[in-house]
Amino acid sequence: MNLSWSCPARTILGLGGLEPWLRAGSPQSVPVTSATVLADPAVVGLPILRRLREVLQRSGVRHEMLTVDGPGDLEAATLLADRLAPVYLPGIDSGHAVIGVGGGSLLDQLKIAAVLQANPGAAARLELPQRSGLILLEDLEHRLPLVAIPSTLGTGAEASSSACLSHGDGKRLLIGDILRPDAAVLDPMATRSLPHHLVAEGVLEPLFRLTSLYIADHRGLPTEDALTVALAERLIRLGDELTGARAIENEAESDDLRLELAKISALSHAAWLSLGRNRYSARGWYIANELSTALGVRKMTAVAVLLPSLWSEIAAGQDILGSADRLSAMWPMLRAASSRDLPADPIAGIAALLDAWSIGRHVSPTREQVERTARRSIAAWGAGLPMLGRLRSRDVRRILDRAVRPVDRPTADPFPPDPSMDVGARRHRGLENNDYLVRR
């Protein structure tokens, strides 16, 4: 259970708001006089970098700009840490800041590199052979002020205390307050070039995060629940607007909506939302992580594939994944927030919403890929580890098979509920709720 509260990153709306922060010298109260800007290759040449240069020059901040690319593994993070070594030598009160401009992968690399540079011993933790996909980074020294400017939507990497690290043919999840940037600059100019499908996925990611928090917790937490539902409802409205023709055609309106989405994405990592909740409640994330890696697809594609199946399992009584009662309570609120005529059934409803937002959710993995995903999910996140709890390989395999079941599936349900499920919860079970899974 998460009973602690941590200080969030300072959220700055628009690059113009960065100037006061630079003068104030947050968090060491030393004005920033020099900076290293690390940019994703995808943003090089875009207006956001030119605007950042103008802000730094106007603030009297000397700066150099480096392009960062790489696989996102420990070797790449270590090389980046080595590139940052000269600016770390004077110490954290030197008036130097590191500014990252890019997507979630770039920001994760930068966060990890900053930790490695300030804490040489941290590399040993990340290199340590272990089957767990989770590594906690605690009791580490602070590093230079870190500013994150996201050029993608949804990940919230600019405000989170976590980062993904590629490892072998999978990924590890790092968690620790040291990973949270000191400031997050949200500017719609940075996301203006995003294609429509990535904007839609940028709505899905925080929506998945928030619904997982709410549904996975079997207890009612009035304040935390109200905050979570309010943000999720706002996301539904934004998703409908952002995927509508009007927003796509109107750049100014799209800018405003994307800024709202960026704010909620950052807020979805707020400690208040998870206060008192199980920190590993978003169990679908761990399975989606492995499916994404196995198939070589984007994380949100994997989430879209799995989400209706996950909700089907919850409705059927698989309480380790979440509460059927809380799923039934949350969906009507989300449905009412949408401008679309969505089905009353939460499973068919979330599938219809994903389709309405044109988020791809049909994949055709081989049987071997499904088996490997199930095995890897349990090896890295379950079998005694708290992330997947008591879920077994057959449970994960059933979720995957239901999500990617071919059109010519048998009429009988080949995946009967686990005998340990609550009998009363089984009333929600039925293939009629899963017909959407086979549409192409």
N, C-alpha and C positions, 0 to 999 in steps of 0.2 A: 504494500500500500504506500502511496506517495503522500506523506503528511507534511512535506516541507514546501516552502515558497521561495523562489529565487528571483533576483532582480532581472527584469527583461532588458533586451537591447533597446537603446534609445531609438525610437522610430521618427524619422525625418521625412516629411512629405515634400518632395521636390528637391532638386539639387541646390536651389537657392538657399534652402534651409541648412545646408551643410556649412555655410560660412560661419554662423554663430557658434556652431559646435567646434569648428577648428579654432576659433579664437578662445573659446572657453577651455579647451584642452582636456575635455573629458576623456577618460575617467581620472587621470592623474593630476588634473588641474594645471597642466603644463600646456601652454598654447602650442598648437601644431605648426611647426615651421618648415617641415620637409615631409615628403610622402613618397612611397613606392606604390605605383598603380599597376596592378596585375589584371590583364584583360583577357577574356576569352577570345579566341580567334574569330568567333562568330560576330563579335561586336566591333571589331576593328573597322574603322571607316564609317561607323554609324554616328549620327548626331550626338548620341549620349556621351561619347568620349570627348568630342570637341567641346561640348558644354561643360564637362567636368574639368577639362584643362582651363577653360575660362574662369571657372569658380576658384580653382587653385591659384591661378595667376592673380586674380583680383584679391585673394586673401593673403598674397605674399608667401605662398607655400611653394618652395622649390620641390620639383618632383621629376621622377623618371618613370617611363612607362614600359612595362615588359609584357610580352604575350606568353600566355601559359597554356600548354596543351599536354596531353598525356593520358594514360589509361586509368588514372585514379587509384593506382595501387601504392604500396608503401615505398617502392623504389622511386616513383614519380614524386611523392610527397617529400621524400628525403632530398631529392635533387632540388626541389623548390625551396626547401628549408636551407639548403646550402647557398642558393642564390640570395636568400634573405640574410645570410650571416653577417655581411658588413653593416647592415643597418641595425642589427641587434647588438653589436658590440658596445655602443655607448650606454645601453641600458634602457629601461622602459620609461625613464623620465627625460629622455633626450629630446623630446618634441617631435619625434618621428612617428608617422602613422602608416599603416598598410591598408590600401584600399583595393578591394576586389570588385570587378565588374564582369558579370557573366551569369551563367545558369547555375543550377544546383550543384552539378558536378564540379565546376570550377570553384565555387564557394566552399564546398566540402574539402577539396584539395588544399585550399588556402587555410582553412581552419585547422586542418591536421598539420600542415607545414608549420604554422605559427606555434602550435603546441610543441612540435618536435624541436624547433629552434630554441624555444625558451626552456625546454625540459629535455635535455639529451637522453636521460634515462627512459623517457617515454617510449622510445623506439623498441626497447627490449620487451615492453608489454605487448606491443603490436606484433612483434615477431614470434612471440611465445607460441609453440604448437598447442593447439587446443581444438576441440570439436565445436565448442560453442561459437555461434555467430555473433554474440554480444560481448563487447568489451567496455567496462566501466572505467572512465578516467577521472580519478578523484585525487584530492590533495596535491594538485600540481601548481607550479608557480604561474603567476600572471604573465602575459606576454604584451608586446607592443599594442597600442590601440588599433583595433581592427574595424574597418568600415566595410559593409557589404552592400553592393548595389545590384540587385537581381535583374537579369535580363529575360527571365522566364517567370511563369506564374505557377503557383500551386505548392511548390516544395516548402516554402517558408524557411529555406536554409539560412536566409539572412537574419532570422530571429530565433532559430532553434539551438538547443544545446546538444545536437546530435550531428553525426556525419557518417556517410557510407564510405567504406574503404574496400576496393576490389582486392580479393585475396584468392589466388589460385584461379579456379573457374567459378568462383562465387563471390559473395560480398559479406563483409562484416559490418555490424552496426556499432558505432562508437557513441557513448553517451557520457556527458560531463559538462558542468557549467562552464569550464574553461573553453569549451567549443563555441559558446554563444558570442557572436560579435558584439562590440560595444555600441555600434550604431548601425541601423539599417535605413538606407535611403531608398524610398519608394518614389519612382518617377515614371509616369506612363511613357515618356520618350524612350525608355530602355526596353519596353515591350512592344513598341509600335510595329516592329517588323515580324512579330510572331504570326505564323499561319493560323487559320481558323481552328484547325483541329487541335493545335497545342493550347490555344486559349480555352477551348472546351475542356480539355484534360486538366487545365489549370484550375477549373472549377471543381472537377471531380475529386482532385487530390485532397483539398481541405474538407470537402463534404464527406469523403470516406473517413478522414481522420476524426471528424466531429461525430458522425453517426456511430463510429466504432466506440468512441469514448462513452457515449450515452447508452447504446444497446448492450455493450459488453458488461456493464455494471448492473448487478441485480438489485442494488439498493438505490433508493431515491435520495439525491442530494439536492435539495431545493434550489439553492443559489447557483451551484455549478450546473445543474440541469437547465435552469432558465437561461443562463448564459450560452450554453451549448446549443440549445434549441433555437435561440434568437439568431445566432450566427449561421446555423444550418438553414434556417428559413430565408435569411438574407442571401445566402449562396444560391438557393433555388431560384430566387427572383433574378439574381444577376446572371445565372446560367441561361435562363429563358431570354433575357434581354441581349446578352452577348452573342447568343447563337441566332438571334433574329436578324432579318435582312437590314433593318433600320440601322442597327449598331455597326454592322459590317460596312455599310455604305457611308456612314457619317463618322469621320475621323475624330472630331472633337468629342462627340458622344461616346465613341469607343474608348477614347483616352480616359474620360471620367469613370466609365464602368470598369476599365482595367485597373485603375487606381483603387477603386473600391474593393475589387477582388484581391489586389495585393495586400490591402490592409487586413482583410479577413484572413487571408492565408497566413500572415504573420501572427495575427491574434489567435489562430487555431493552435499555436504552440504555447500560449500563455499558461503559466503554472496554475492559475486559478481554475482553469477548466478541468484539470486532472487532479486537483487537490483532494486527497482522500480516496482516490481511485487506484485500482491496480495499474501499475505503470506498464504492464505487459498486456493490457486489455485488447489492443488492436491486433488480434492474432491473425487476422486475414492478411496483414501486411507481410508477415514472415513467409506465408505460403506464396503470396504474390511475388515476393522478392525472388524466391527460388524458381517460380514459373517463368518470370521475366528473364532470368539468367539462362534457363534451360532452352527457351525458345528464341532467345535473342531479340525480344520485343521490348518496347518501352514499359516502364513500371505501370503506367496507368492503363495500358492495354491489358496487362495481366490483371489489374484490379477490376476493370470492366468485365473481363471474362469471368472472374470469380464471384463478384459481388452478389448477383442473384442467387447463385448456388450457396454462398455463405448464409444469406438470409433464409434460404429454404431450409438449411440445416438448423438454424436457430429456431425457426418456426416449428420444426419437427421435434424440438426438445433437446438439441445438442447444447446443453447449458454452459459448457466450457467456452463456447464461442459467443454466447450472449443470452439475453433474456427474451423469450418469446413475448412476454407481456409488454416489455419496454419497446420492442420492435413494433408491436401492435399499437402502442400508444404514440410512438413518434411519427409513424408514417402518415396518419391523418393530418398532422400539423404540417409536414413537408408537402403533402399533396395539396393542402389548402393554399400554401404559399405560391404554388405554381400557377402560371397563366394557362397551362395546358390541361386538357381533360385526361388525367391519368387514372388508371385502374385503382379501385379501392384496395385490392389485395397488394400488400407491400412488395411481394416478390415480382409479380407481373408489373407493378407500378414502377419500381426502380429500373427494370429492364426497358420499359416504355420511355422513361426519362432519358436513359442513356442513348436510346435510338433517336429520340427527338433532338438531342444535342449532337447527333452524328458522331458519337464516340464508338469507334470500332471495337467489337467484343467477340468476334468469331475467329477462332484459330483452329488449326487442325494438327495437333501434336501426334506423334507416333505413340504407340503403346509404351515403347521403351522410354520416351521422354516423360510420359505421365508417371511411370514407375520410378524413374530417376528423381523427378520432382518430389514425389511422396517420400522417398528414402532420404533425400537431402534435407527436406523440411524437418523431418524428425531428428536426423543426425545433428543438425546445426541449431535447432530451436526447441526440440522436445526431448523425449526419453530421459526424463528426470530434470530437464531444464525448465525454468518457470515460464518461458515465452509461449510454448504451446501446451504446457501443462500435461494433462493426461491424454491428450490426443495421440492416437496411434497411426501407423502408416496406413492402415485400412480406412481410417476416418478421412485422412487427407486424400487418399485415392478416390474415395466416394465423392468428395467435394469436387475433385478435378474431373472425374468421369461425368458427373452430372452437368458440369459447366461446359464440357466440350462434347457431349453426347452426339453421335451422328444422327442424321435424319432418319435412318432406318432402324431406330432403336426398338427394342421389343416393347410390347404393350404392358407386360408385367414389370413391376418395379424391381430391378436387379439389385437395388441397394436398400434393403429393408432397414428400418431404424434400429439403432443399437438397443438390445434388450434392457440396458440400464436406463434408457430414457424414461422420463415421466410419462405415464400412460395418458394422462389428460392432455399433455402437450401434443400428442400424436394426431389430434383431431385436425391439425393444420396440414397434415401430410397429404400428398396427392399429386399425381402427374399432371392434372389439369392446370396446376399453378406453374408448370414448367414448360408449357408448350412453346413459349417464346424462345427457349434456348436453342431451338433447331431452325429458326428463321435464318435465311441467308440473304 
